[in-house]
Amino acid sequence: MLDYILVNHKFRSSVQDVRAHRDATGGIGTDHNLLRAKIRLHLKCRRKTEEKYRLRLDQSKLTDDCLLSAFQIELANERKAIRRDNKTLSVNEKFTNFLTVFENVTGNYIAARPTRINIGTENVLKVPDPTAAFQIIRRLRGNGQGIKHIPVQNKNHLILTNSKDQLNRWKEYFDKMLNVDTTINEQVLQQIPSPTFDDDELSRQDAVPTLDEVVKTIGQIRNKKAPGKDDVPAELLKAGGHYIAEWLHEIIRDVWEQEVV
């Protein structure tokens, strides 16, 4: 072949189709062919989202009273150091300072030591070919039972061996579980009494959250659950004791009064 279309490696994925038109150059006496390329450019760069490093905790350190006492004292000292500028800061800036200090102090006291990677695992991570890496991982893991080999039964408790029948059974199962036929009786809804609140109850609900409520709420959070967007687990909030409750109460009070989230 004498006719090529040269494309930069960076824009190689933008080429969608290439065709040669032999009859287009028949009248000009040339042995070259007319080439046509269909290109769609992606000018906007796609940025890879970097996953934030999540701090690993050493649960055994949470039972050390001396370590927890030092952890709480360090939090109290850090809060006193930045409390002077709190009057001029916004709610978001106060919460950002809280997370920064909390993460730094936690890393000094309760963070877990990095575990040593197995030599075999380290060699697998260095393999440049993902296919070969996954083959090595499967070989090291052993022959486990795959998902496709898990038996699926029908309504009569008979095992289905055909993959199509298994998919239909799963479809039938979820269709019955998620799509429940319900009928709403309007008369029953009208008989439900509407809740009424007196002035004392309304004033109590509209009042600023107290410190005791914050302490009670922190104590009711369940342990060993996935943290929220701030990556602060419940164990650390409880380990901070009264100092964390006071700090959070200050932020919650500003959110309540300024109506800013």
Secondary structure, DSSP 4 states (H G I P E B T S, - for coil): --------GGGGGGEEEEEEESGGGTTTT-S--EEEEEE----S--PPPPPPPPPPB-GGGGG-HHHHHHHHHHHHHHHHHHGGGGGGS-HHHHHHHHHHHHHHHHHHHTBPPPPPPPHHHHHHHT-S-HHHHHHHHHHHH--PPPGGGS-EE-TTSPEE-SHHHHHHHHHHHHHHHH-------HHHHHHSPPP---HHHHHHHHSPPPHHHHHHHHHHSPSS----TT---HHHHHHTHHHHHHHHHHHHHHHHHHT--
